[in-house]
């Protein structure tokens, strides 16, 4: 039995989040029964949860968040790695793999890498996107992320990149470490929703949010500045189209970013713009994607994003922020926009005049890419070969 400890996601079952979705699908689609996944999961109060549980056949272990503000994610990773190492020792597990998602714990990794090596184990790292570029972080925090990233790359036995652009960046930026890398993207669901047009769940969602099938553009993603909500909302408000903009995201009460967007875009005066909260029902979310007229994707600093893959696999028309990560995936099966004033609003108006045949052609091409290169089955097969056979 080969044991793989996955550390860095908030855990499974997944709600939102790229890493959480990835781990959920990795365990859900597992075929190799000689692999055992162990997944760290974050909880606010460990006294209210079992320390260990099973989900999708994976052994999961809960780690309590430390109350350290923005630093809590760093120490969550450290605590999870310490717990996993102790578990390996207690159960005399041979040649374990520790797969660390994101580069948060770089200043601590040298110590743990020596322990992992002494156990006959390997340290694999997924660097995610450019965390140090995210605008939500202050300058000192961004500097920490960059240093941490360099140390994680330096000590990793293997760096698994979910984007070819990220892999190229790793080799260029950290050439002195001679990083050992491989490219494996995220996987995406390719099966359609099971909900019919007459399903009560679907009809209730439409009624509750006062939208009509095929009469809305959709945004799904974390509510953070680097996903370009400001540009998308401002440009939509400046367009002359009659369709709605449905935004599925989690917005906390008294959210400073929400207030900022309200002031800079005046979206609250535009009845077409609708923040509809979160949708955790995956079948309903698929239906919402399928019935959208188009999807707006503004992610700027990540690698291959799961929400982009899902959109290409389910939504007919996709309008993507013009950055290498997105072009790498969608190629010529989407339309691209920039932050330049009126660029997106003009594209939206152009898309209103596309024929049904044009939309059908681009939709079929996008789905073909997802089916052949990004299906959960294909991506999981790649990971299982890597973990079990060491085949890159």
N, C-alpha and C positions, 0 to 999 in steps of 0.2 A: 504494500500500500504506500502510495506517495502522498505526503501531507503538504498542503499549501495553506499558509496563514495569510489572510488578506486584511491589511490594516490601512486605515485612512479614510474609508467611507463612513457615513453615519450609521451604516448597517442595513440589514434587511428585516422584514419586507420593505421595499422602497416606496417612497411617495414621489418626491421630485429629487432632482440632482443627478448629474451625469454619472458619478461614481456609484451611487446607490443603485441606479438603473442597471449599470453594467454588472455589478455583483449579483443583483437579483436574477438577471438573465443568465449569467454564467452558471449559477447553481440550478436554475430552473431547467436549462437545456443540457445539463450534464449527461454524457453517455458513457464515459469511461468509468467503470465501477471500481477501478484500482486507484482512483484519485479521491482524496478526502479533503474537502474544503473546510477551513476554520475561519469564521468571519467575526471581526470585532464590531460591536454595536454600541452606540453612544446613548446613555440615558441620563436624565437629570437627577434622579434619586434612585440609587441602586437598591435601597431598602424596599422599594415597591416592585422590584423585578427579581426574577430568578437570575442567578449568575450565569447559568448556561441553559441553552435551549436548542432545539433543532428546527430548521426551516429549509425547505427545498432539498432536504437530505444533507444540508451542511450543518456542522457543529458551530453554533454561534455563542459568543460570550460577551456579556454586557460590561462596559466600562463607564464609570460615572464621570461626567464632566467635572473638572475642577472649576471653581468659581474664580476665574482669572481673566475675565473679559475676553478681549480678542486673542489672548495667548492660550485660551483653553484648548484650542484645536491642536496646538503644538504638544501640550502635555497629555492630551487624549491619545495621540499617536505614541508618545513615549510610554504611557501606562499600558496601552494595549500591547506594545511590543514586549515589554517586561513580562506581562501576564502570559503571552504566547511562549516566550522563552522558558518560563517556569513550567508551563504545560509540557513542552517538549522534553525537558529534563525529567519531570515526574513520570512521564509515560514512555521514556526511553525511545523516543522517535528518532529514526535514523534519516539523515540527509533531508531535513525539512527545507522547504522554500518559504521565505518570508517576502511577500509581495506588498510593498509599501506604495500606496496611492497618494501622490502629491509629495512635494519636497519641503515639508514643514519642519522636520526635526533634524536638519543638517548638523547643527552644532553638537548634537548628542550622538550622532550615528557612528562615529569612529569607535567609541567604546562598545556599542552593541554589535558592530560588524565583527570585532574580534571575538566576541562571545559566539556569534552565529558561526563563524569559521571554525571555532573550537568544537562545535557540535556537528561539524560536517555539513553544515547548511549553506544555503546560498541567499544572497540579498538581491531581490529584483525591485526595480523602482519604476513607477510610471510618473513622469514629470508633469503631466497635465499640460496646461497652456502656460502663458506668461503671467503667473500669479503676481509677480513684482510690478506688473504694469497696471494692475487693477486700481481704478481711481478711488475706490472706497478706502484704500489704505493710506495712511500718512507717509511722508517721505522716510522717516526712520524705519517704519514697518516694511516699506518696499525694499529698503536696503537689506533688512534682515532676510526677506524672502530670496533676494538675489544671492546672498552669501550662503543661505541654507541650500538653495538649489545647487550651487557649485559643489558643496560638500556631499550632497546626496549622489550626484553624478560621479564624483571622485571615488566613492567607496562602493558603488553598486557593482555587482557581478554582471548584471544585465540591466539595460535601460529599455523599457518597452514603451514605444511612442505610439500614440493613437492617431498621429498625423505625420505624413511625410515631411511637411513643413517644419514640424517640431523636431523630427529626427535630424534634418539638415541643420537646424539651429544648434542642436546639442553637439554635433560634430564640429561645427564652426566655432562656437563659443567656448567649448571645453576641449579643444584639440590637444592640449597638453596632458590631459588625463587618458587619452586614447580610449574613449568610451566604447564599450561593447553594446551595440544597440540592435533592436529589431523593430519592425513596424507591424502593429496589429491594431486595426481600428475598433471602434465600438460596433456592436451589432444592433440591428433594428428589427422590430416586428414587421412582418410582411403580410400577415393574415388580416383580412378585413374585420370590421366590427360585426358582431352577431346581432346587433340591434336593427330592427326594421324601421322603415319610415313611420310606421304606425305604433311603434313601441311607446308605452306611456312614459317611460323614463326619458326618452328623447323628446317627446312632445312637451313634457313638463319643463324640461330645461329650456326649450325654445320659448315657451310661454313666460316662464319666470324672468327671462332676460330680454324679452321683447325683441327677438331676432327671428329672421326667416332663413330657411335652408337655402344655401347658395347665394345669400345676400349679405355676406359679411366676410371681412378679412380677419385673420386670426393671428394672435401672438401668444406663444406659450414659453415661459422661461422665468428664471430668477429675476426678481425685481431689483436690479443693480444698474448703476449708470453705464458700465462698459457694455451692456447689451443694447445700448443706443435707443432706449425708450424715448428720450427727448426728441431725437431726430424723427423717429417713426411717427410719434404722436403729432408733432408740429407739422410735418409734411402732410400727414393724413388730413389734419384740420384745414390745411391750405389747399387741399384738392377739391375738385368740384363733383366728386363721385357721390352717389346716393347711398351706397352700401355702408354698413356699420363696421366699426373696428372693435372686435371682441378681444379682450385682454385677459388671459388666464394666468394669474400669478398670485402670490401671497403678499398682501399689503397689510402691515401691522398698523394698529391705531396710532395716531400722531406720528406717522412716518414722515421724516424730514424730506426724503427724496420725493414722496408723493406731493408734499406741499410745494416743493421746488418746481416740479413739473406743472402743477396747477398754476403757479405764478408765471412761468416762462412760456407755456403753450396755451393757457386759457381753455384747456380741453373740457372743463366742466360746463362751459357755455355751448359745447357742441354735443348735441343729443346722439350723434353717431358713435361717439367714443364710450365704450362700456367696459369698466372693470367688473368682471363677474366672479372674482374670487378663484378658489382652487377647485380642481376636479380630480379626485383620487380614484374614481371608478375608471379603470383602464379601458373597459369596453365603451363606456360613454365618451371618454376622451378620444378614442379612435373615431367614433361616429362624428364628433364635433370637427375633427380634422378632415374627415372625408367630405362632409357637407359644406365646408368653407369654400368660398369662391377662390380665395388665395391665402397664402401664409406669408407673414413678414418675419424675417429672421435677422436680428441685429447683432448677434454675438461677434465680438471683435477680438478678444484676447485668448480664447481657448483653443483647443485642438479640434478634433472631429467631435462635434456636439451631437448627443443622442436626439435632442429635439429636432435638429436639422434632418437627421436620418429618418425619423418618424414622419416628418412633414413630406419629404421626398417620396416616401413609400406610401403615403395615404392621401395627401392633398394634391389637387389637380394642378395648381399654379403656385409657384414659389418665387418670392422676391427676396433676394439675399443681399446682405451687406457685402460690398466688394472687397474681400480680403482673401488671402491665399488659402486659409483653412477651408473656407466655404467653396471656393472655386475648385479646389482639389477634389472635393466630393461630388459636387453637382455638375461640374464641367459645363456643357452647353444645354443642360436640361432645366435651367432656371434663368430668371432675369436678375440683373445686379444693379445696385444703387450705391450712391456715395453720400457723404455728409454735406455736399455742396447744396446750397439753397435751391429749392425747386426741383432738384434732381429726382427725388422719390415721388413728389407730388405729380410730376409729369409722367413718370413711369406708371403710377397708379391710373392716371387718366388714359394712358396708352392701353393698359391692360383691359380697360372697360370695353375697348373696341375690338378685342381679339375674337376671332370666330370660334365656334364650338370645335371645329376641326383642328384649329391651331392649338387650342388648349388641350385637346385629347392627345395630339401628337407629342407635345412636350411632357404631358403627364405619363404617357406610356414609356417614354425614354427614361424618365427619372425612376420609375418603378423598376425598370430593367436593371439600372445601375444598382439599386438597393438589393434587388433579388440576387444578383450575381456576385456582388462584392461585399455586401454589408448585412446579409441575413444573420440572425442569431445562430442558426445552425452552422453556417460557414465560419463565423468568428469563433464560436466555441470550439469547433474542431481544431482551429489554429492554436488556441490556448491549450487545449488538452494535449496536443502533440508537443508543445513547448514544455509544459509542466511535467509530462510523463516521460517523453522520449528525449527531451532536450533539443528538439528540432526547431530551429528558427525559420 
